[in-house]
Amino acid sequence: MRPVEFGEAVPAGTRLTLFSADRPDRFFTVITFCIDRVSGVALDLEMGVPCYQVEDEEGRIHLLLQLPIGEENKNRWCLWRPDQVDFDFRSIFEGALIEE
């Protein structure tokens, strides 16, 4: 396993593991990848936001955003489901690993 690079175009079917020090790992399968320029503008970033449509182990679809935020501009991974109103602290992860 290796870290996912910022903006890496991960192919459909790839397994991702989201991790943070304060909670259990989460496992997903990539459905699609795109660069969302609208989200980048909305977040006052000077670039598009890498977005991954992913499926969890229970078959639920999520949108996974990779954002250059936090200390030293580290990437953060924000997970959102269409049935959620907003992000909360449990939806922000420190990193993602890709299975090769």
CORQUI-V779828 format. One record per pair of residues at least 12 apart in sequence whose C-alpha atoms are under 8 Angstrom apart, sorted by sequence separation. I is the first residue (numbers start at 0). GAP is how many residues later the second one is. If there is no record, write none. Layout:
I & GAP
I & GAP
//
This chain:
14 & 12
15 & 12
35 & 12
36 & 12
50 & 12
51 & 12
64 & 12
65 & 12
78 & 12
14 & 13
15 & 13
34 & 13
35 & 13
50 & 13
51 & 13
63 & 13
64 & 13
77 & 13
78 & 13
14 & 14
15 & 14
34 & 14
35 & 14
50 & 14
63 & 14
64 & 14
77 & 14
78 & 14
13 & 15
14 & 15
34 & 15
35 & 15
49 & 15
50 & 15
63 & 15
76 & 15
77 & 15
12 & 16
13 & 16
33 & 16
34 & 16
48 & 16
49 & 16
62 & 16
63 & 16
75 & 16
76 & 16
11 & 17
12 & 17
32 & 17
33 & 17
48 & 17
49 & 17
61 & 17
62 & 17
75 & 17
76 & 17
11 & 18
12 & 18
32 & 18
33 & 18
48 & 18
61 & 18
62 & 18
75 & 18
76 & 18
10 & 19
11 & 19
32 & 19
61 & 19
74 & 19
75 & 19
76 & 19
9 & 20
10 & 20
11 & 20
31 & 20
32 & 20
60 & 20
61 & 20
74 & 20
10 & 21
11 & 21
30 & 21
31 & 21
60 & 21
10 & 22
29 & 22
30 & 22
31 & 22
9 & 23
29 & 23
30 & 23
8 & 24
29 & 24
30 & 24
8 & 25
28 & 25
29 & 25
27 & 26
28 & 26
27 & 27
28 & 27
6 & 28
27 & 28
26 & 29
27 & 29
26 & 30
6 & 42
7 & 42
6 & 43
5 & 44
6 & 59
17 & 59
5 & 60
5 & 69
19 & 73
20 & 73
18 & 74
19 & 74
17 & 75
18 & 75
19 & 75
17 & 76
18 & 76
17 & 77
18 & 77
17 & 78
16 & 79
17 & 79
15 & 80
16 & 80
15 & 81
16 & 81
15 & 82
14 & 83
15 & 83
13 & 84
14 & 84
13 & 85
3 & 91
2 & 92
3 & 92
2 & 93
3 & 93
2 & 94
3 & 94
1 & 95
2 & 95
0 & 96
1 & 96
0 & 97
1 & 97
0 & 98
1 & 98
0 & 99
//
